[in-house]
């Protein structure tokens, strides 16, 4: 009897855990296109196809001034490339209105729901912009190596007229100091 109760409890817990994963919202194609269009207006150098949305959640609107029934919140990860040299990885919280199919500003949803503030605090450590410094470091390395190459390898092969004139006493330096 005790084993059957434990088995039923385990099956019940398994169904509840699957149900919570199944009820998580997913980003629709319309939502992704709208958010990509909004980010493209802010970042002209957005790398196409790099936008990914994660941890998508919907919250009911409690603000009468905001004309939306619910606000969908997601973590947006995208890349920008400037001059094919500077690569940046951006992570930010985006707000979306599914009714009007538009991207909302953070100030507009500030009073929409207290759970949105909790959501943002939960992901606060993940947000920000990170620069990929490999290309910049390689360019700085080349900036140091090329002058060193010129000074050590190429300069030794140059013909120095001063050295030749001193060795052959063309300046008549032996008779000057005697």
N, C-alpha and C positions, 0 to 999 in steps of 0.2 A: 504494500500500500504506500509506504513511504517513498519507494523508488518511482512509483507511478505519479505521485504528486510532484516529485522533483522533475520528472520527465515532462509533465504537462506545464510546469512553471517555466522550464527551459524553452519549450516550444512557444509558449505565450510571449516570453521575453524576446525570442527571435523574431516573431511576427511584429512586435512593437518596434524593434530596431529597424527592420526592413521598411516598415511603414513610414518612419521618420525620414529615411533616405528617399523614398518614393515621393514624398510630399514636397521635397525641396523644389523650388522653382528653377526653371531653366531659361536661358536667354533665347528668345525667338530671333528669327532672321531679321524681322523688321526692327526689333530693338537694337540688334547689333549694327545694322546699317545706319540707324538714326544716331546712335552714339558715335559711330565712326565718322559720320558727317559732322557732328558737333566738335569732336576732337580735331578733325581736319581743319575746321575754321580757326581753331586756337593754335594748332601746330601745323604750319604749311609743309613741314618736312616729315610728316608721318609716313612711316614705312608701310606700304599697302599690304594687307593681309596679316599684320602683326597683332591686331587687337584680339584679346581673349578676355572673356567675362567669367568671373568665378564668384562663388558664394552669392548667388542671386536670391534675393528675398523680397517679398511684397509686404507692405505695411498699409493699413487703412489710414485714410486722411482724416485728421481731427481738426484741421485748420479751415475755418469757413472762408477765408480769403483766397485759399488755393482751390482752383477749379479742377479738382481731380478726385476720383473716388478712392484710388489707392496710388501709392508711390512705390515703384520698384527700385530697389537699391542693389548695386553690384560693385565688385572690385574689378576695375579695368586695368589690364596690363597691356602696354603697347610700346613700340620702339620708334624712335626718330633718328634720322640720319642727316647730318649737315655736311655738305661738301664731300661726301663719301669718305670722310675722315673721322668725324666726331659722331660716335654712336651713343645714344642715351636710352635707358630703359626706364619708363615711367609707370608708376602704380598709383592709382587714385580711386576714390569713391565716386561713382556716378549715380545720378538720380534720373529716373525715367518715368514719364507719364504715359501709360499704355492707352488711355482713352484718346488723347490727342496725338499720340505717337511723336512726342517731342522730349528733348533732353531738358531737364530742369536744373536751375541754378541752386547752389547750396543755400543761399539766403532765402529762396522761395520755399524750401522745405524745412526751414529751421523750426517752425512751430507745428509741422504736420503730425509728428508722432514722437514721443519720447524714446521709443525703441530705435528710432533712426540714430539718435545721439549715442545710444548704447552700442549700436552696430558700428558706428564710426570709431568710438573709443576702443572697441574690441580689435579693430584692424589698424589702429593708429601706428603701430610699430612697423607695419608692412608698407605704409605709404611713403612716397617720395620719388626722387629722380636720382638715378645712378649712371655715372658716365663710364663707358668702357675705355680704359686708358691704354690698351695694348698698342693701338695705332699711334697715339700721341707719344708714347714712350719709345716706340721704334723710330719715329721721326727725330726725337731729341737725341737718341743714340747715334743716328746717322749724322746729326749736326755736330756731334763731338768727334766721331771717328774720321770724317773726311778731312778736317784740318790736321788731325794727328797724322794721318796718312801722308798728307802733303809735306808736313814738317819732317817726318822721319824717312820715308822711302823715296819720294820724288826729289826732295831737296839735296840728298846725298849724291844724286846722279848729275846734278847741275855743275857746270864748269865755273869755277870761281877764279876770276881774273886777278883778284887781290892776292890770293894764295900763290898763284903762278908768279906774279911780279915780286913778291917777297922772297920766294925760293930762288929766283934768278937774279936777285939784287938789281932790279930795274928801278927801284926808288932810290938807289944808292944809299941805303940805310946803314950799311957797314961803316962807311966813312963819316957819317954824321955824328956818331957817338964815340969816336976815338980821340 
